[in-house]
Amino acid sequence: MAVAGRYYAAQTSRMIEASAILSTAGGEDHLTVRSGDGTALASAPLGSVAFSDRIGSAPRRLVFPDGAVFETDEHDAVAMIEGDTRASRLHAWEAFRPRLLGVIAVGLAGIWVIWRYGLDLMVAGAVALTPAPMLGAMDAGTIQAIDATLADPSTLSGGERARIRAIFDDLVAALPPGSTRSGQDFTLDFRAAPGMGPNAFALPGGSVILTDAFAEQFGEDDVIAGVLGHEIGHVVEQHGLKQVYRSLSIFLLVALMAGDTGPILEDVLLEGNLLLSLSFSREKEREADAFGVALVREAGYDPYGLARFFLELSTMAPDGPGWYSTHPSSADRAERIEELIEAP
């Protein structure tokens, strides 16, 4: 086998057109470089010749023990001389072939299967592995973002805040045993946030925020109990945390495959705006309604207060109360809540 190329003697840049010839003598393969007139320029056992890695269309270099170099562009011929090596196998795998399209298709199908059927399992696993201190840090980061951009300290009187906090405490005390995480604390905070309107929302760690506008517009005890019970339901059912992980599912999937979720979790802790941008599905809202109705009844308040809240809400302009920005609603929601209350 002869391979055409260029020969460079050791420590020189003078090029000689030559051919590398593979031969066998005494049961051992030898590689000999000969010039056009047949003069032997270099010769060595094949095992002592160093082959450069194949990189795209770059020339291959064969380095002899004395430092002489034979360079060629005939990649396939060099591959036959070199034989089966780790580098040649890697290049074979990297080379584009029609079967590569099949591999890509299988990979995309696998990603779709994980997305369609494995995402819920991934989210459930991530939720189960999230420690309580991290939930507290998530709440703190979100509240910090709210205070920096949207809200001011509450202007409600101390007596009004104490009245609403007493309702909240009654609801927390009525929570079923085992319904919260170990170390999870429920807290109620008030904020003056004109841009958010009458609003209430819960964070994954148990922090519930109530705006002054909500307390001023919906001051009835049973209504406040119903709304706070609904928000506590989001926390207990871990809707917020699940929504965070679902929103980050692609990044989380890549991070889990790469074995490094640290930066992802750090972003969740620091970027409080993420939680503010999330909204719950109708299914999650229905679950929180059902939980709130049961909790309010257990705490001794009238569960119809939540239904009255939605009846009044449905009469307002869609861009009126801030509740619409974080809670999808509809005119028949109050009716569904009444059905929940009246169900045996």
N, C-alpha and C positions, 0 to 999 in steps of 0.2 A: 504494500500500500504506500503510495507516494502522495504527499500533500504539498502543494505549491505555497511558497511564502517568501519571507525575507530573513536573512541571517545577519546577525551583528556579533562580531567577535567580542570577547570579554573586554570591558573598559574602553570600547571604541564606539563611534557613532557611524562608522562606514557600513553602508548597507550593501548586501550582495544578494541578488536574486538566486533563490535556491529551493530545494525540495527536501522535505523530511520523509525518510523511508523507514518503515517498520519491517524488521526481519527477525527471524528466529535462528539462533545458533546455539548448539549445545543445550537445547531445552529451555533457553532463556531469551526473552524478547529484548531486542536492541533497537534503539532509534539512532539513525544516522542522517546527518544533513550533508547534502552534496550540492555543489554548484552546477551551473548549466553544462560545464564540460566534464562532469563526473567526479571532480575532485572532492574528497571527503573533508568537510570543514569541521565537523564535530560528531562524536559518537559516544554513546553511553548506554548502560542498561536502562530499560524503560522505567524501572522502579526508582531510579535515581534522578529522573527528570521531573522538575516541578512544573505543574500546569496551573496557569492562572485561572481564576473562576470565570465562568461565562457570564458576562453582563451585557445584555441586549445585543447589539451588533458590533460592539467593540472588538478589536482583534484579540485573538488568544495568544498568549505568550508561553513558550516552552523554554524553561531555563535549565541549562546543562550544569553539571557539577562545577565546571571551571568558570562559570559566569557567563558563557556565551548564551545568546538569546535567539530563538527562532520564533518569528511572528507570522501569523497567518489569519486570513479571513474565512477559511473553510471550516466553519464551526462543526458541521456534521461529521466531517472526516476526523477532526481532532477528537470529537466525542467517541468515535469508534475506537481510536487508538487509546484514549484514556480509559475506556471501559466504564463499569458501573461504580460511581463514587457518590458520596453524599451530595456534592455540588451538582453533579449531573442529574441526580434524582430530583433535587430541588428545582432545577431549571425546567425539568420535564413537567413538574406540577405547576410551575408558574406560567408555562407557555399556554397561549390561548388556543383552545380546541373547541369544536362544536359541543363536546360533552360538558364544557364549562357552563354553557347556558342551562343545561339540565341541573348542574350543581346549584347555580344561582336560583333557579326556579324552586328547587327543593328547600333551599335556605329561606326564601321568601314565604313559602308555604308553611315552614316551621314557625317563622315569626308570626304569621297570621293565626296559627293554631294557638300559640302562646297568648297572643293578644285576645283572641276570642274566648278561649276556655281556661287559660291559666292566669289571666290578669287578676281575677277575683281571689284566687289562692295566693298570689303574690302579695296583693294588698292586705289580705287577712294575716299573712305571715309577718309583713312589715309592721302592721298595727300591734300584733302580739309581742313583737320584739322591741317596741318603742317604750323606753323607761319613763316613769312618771316625771322625773326631773326634766326630761326633754320636753314634755308637754308644758310644764311650767315655763320653760325658756321660750317655747313657741308663743305662748300667750303674752309673755312680757315683750317679745319683739313686735308683736302685732299691736299691742296697746301703745307701745312707743311710737310706732308708725302713725297710729290714729292721732295721738297727742301732738305729733309734729306737723301734721298736715290737715286734719279735719276737725279737731275738737279742742274745746277749752274746758277748764274746770266747771263742774256743775254749779248752777246758781239756785238750785232747789233749796228750800229751807231745811235745816237740820231735822225738824219734825217730820217733813214729808219724806225725806230719805229714810228716816228711821221706820216710818210706817211701811214703806215698800220693802225695806230690808227684812222686817218682821215677817211679811208674807213669804219672801224668798226663803227665810230660815225654816218656816213651817213646811214648805215644799221639800227642802233638802232633808229635813228630819223624817219625812214620810217616805223617802226613797226605800225601795225593797232592799233587804240585806243582800250583799254580794253584787249589787248592780253597778258599783263603781270600782275603779282600780285602787289598789293599795297605795296610799300616799296621795291620792287625788283630793284636792280641796275645791269646794265650790265657793266662789266669791261673786259679789254683785258690786259693780261700779257704775257711777253716774257720770255723764258727760253732756256738756252743752255743745251741740253740733248742729247748727242751723242747716248746713248743707246736707245732712243725713235725714232731716225731718224726724217725725215720730218713728223711732226704730228701736229694735232690741235684737241682739245677736249674741251667740255663744261661741266661745273659742274651745279648742280641743282639750285644754287642761282644766276646764271647769270655770273659767272666767266668763261672766255674763255682763254685757254692757247694755245699759238702758239710757236712752237720751232724755234730756229734760222735756223735749217736746212731746215725747210719748207719755210721760207722767202727767203732763198738763192737759193733754187731749183725751187720754184714756185713764182717768183717775179712779174708776170703780175697782174695789178690791178684787172682785171675782174676775174681772177682765184682766187685771194685772196678773193675778194668779194663773189664769189660763195661758197667757202669753209666756210668762216665766216658766211654767211647767212645760210648755212646748220647747222652749230653748234648752231647758235641762234635759229634755228627751233627746235632743241632738247630741248633747255631750255623752249621755249614758250609752246611746246607740253608736257612738264614735263616728257619727256622720262626717264631722269636720276633718278628722284625721284620715278617714278613708278617702275623702275627696282630695285631700292634699296628695296622698300617695297615688291616687288614680290620675290626678293631673300631671304628676311627675313620672307616670308609668314608663314612658319610653326611656327617660334618663335613668330611672331606677333599674330597668331591665338591663341596660347597657352596663350600669355600675355593678350590678350583681354578677353579670357575666365576667366583668373585668376583675371582680373581687375587691372593689374599692368603692364603698358607699359614703365614705367620709365627707367629700366635698358636697355631695348632694344633700346630706343631712345638715351640713353646716349652712347651706343656702336656705334650707327650710327654717332654720332657727333665726337667721339674720334678716331674711326678707319678709317682714311682717305683711307687706302689701299683697303677698300671695294669698293669704287667707281672706283678705278683704275682697279679692277679686272673684272668689268662689261663690257659687250658688248651688242649692240643693235641688235634686230632681223631685218630681211630683211624688214619686214613691217614698223618698226619704221624708218629705214634708208630711205625707200621710202617716208614716211611722211615728214622727214626732208628735203629730196631733193625737194619735191614739195613746201614746205614752203620757202626754200632757193631761188628757182627759182622765185617765186612771189615777195619775198622781194628784191632780187637783181634788178629785173626789176623796182620795185617801187622806188628804191634808185637811178636809173639812170645808172646802170652798165649793161654790156652785160651778160645775163644769160647763154649764150653758154660757158662762162668761166668755169663753173662747169663741163660741158660736156667735154671740152678740158682737164680739170684736170684728169678726169677718163680715158679718152683715153690714156693719157700719163702714168697714173698709171697702166693701164692694160698691158703695154709693159714691165714693170719692173718685176724683179724676185719677187715671193711671199714673200720672206724674206727680201726684200729690204726696202721700206719705212715703217716707224713705223705705218702708217695709218692702215695697215692690222691688227695690234694687237687690235685695238679698233673699227674698222669699217669693217664689212664683205663686201666684194666687189666682182664683177664679170665683165667679159669682156663686157657684154651687158648693163651695168649700164648707160654708156654714151648714149646709144641708147634710153633708157627709159627716160632719162632727156631731150633729144632732142624732144621726143614725147610730153613731158610735155610742153616744150617751144612752140611747134608748134600747140598745141591743142587750139581750139577756146575759 
